[in-house]
């Protein structure tokens, strides 16, 4: 069989596309610029830190039963090196510095949204405060340092290891005489609520919600049903927009028993993602 050749004696070879060097170079330049802008303005958390956070707090909790991924231990070490023992404001500042300057995303209420919480505690001067979701004790420190003489805070944390670390930080800050960390959660069939009442918590002046967002509304209703709120009780709820608690927000905005102020701010330790803190006052 005779092989047919095109005129001129040359074979026809398939055409190959040139390597997209221009696209690659452009992508690298955009990535470098984006990294520099992000680093300069703290637009979003450090990517690796965010990935670790998502993995540890949403993927491994069901199997490990804990909400830690290693950064929490690093934070405690950082605090002991950068804050003097017995000085809660220095401990809070060290945590904020770790999250801002080291780019480590931790799910504290943070220094900006934390000012809303501070304002409520200063105004109400609670004798009894309750926090749902201790994590590393940051919110507890913000509340505890502003309590009046004789005031107490009970912080409820679902995960034992988080509670243990929080107790260490709270003790280091010198506030363990007014802050108690309890392992449990409101939706455990009444066990934790019974424990609170057995410890003399029959009325709450200020509550801070910073735990599982799906639990905000049922936990609020459980506290209502157990008559733990009185006229003038205030509930501060973080992360109403991100990750979001729309059912809770609808309830406190539309219920005749609650008067709610909305604070439009940013997710903690970055300057891009929006968030909401809701401050609701009880008027039965």
Secondary structure by P-SEA (a helix, b strand, c coil): cbbbbccccccccbbbbccaaaaaaaaaaaaaaaaaaaaaccccccaaaaaaaaaaaccccccccccccaaaaaaaaaaaaccccccaaaaaaaaaaaaaccccccccccccaaaaaaaaaaaacccbbbbcccccaaaaaaaaaaccccbbbbbbbccaaaaaaaaaaaaaacccccbbbbcccccccaaaaaaaaaaccccccbbbbcccccaaaaaaaaaaaaccccccbbbbbccccccccaaaaaaaaccccbbbbbbbbcccccccbbbbbbbbbbcc
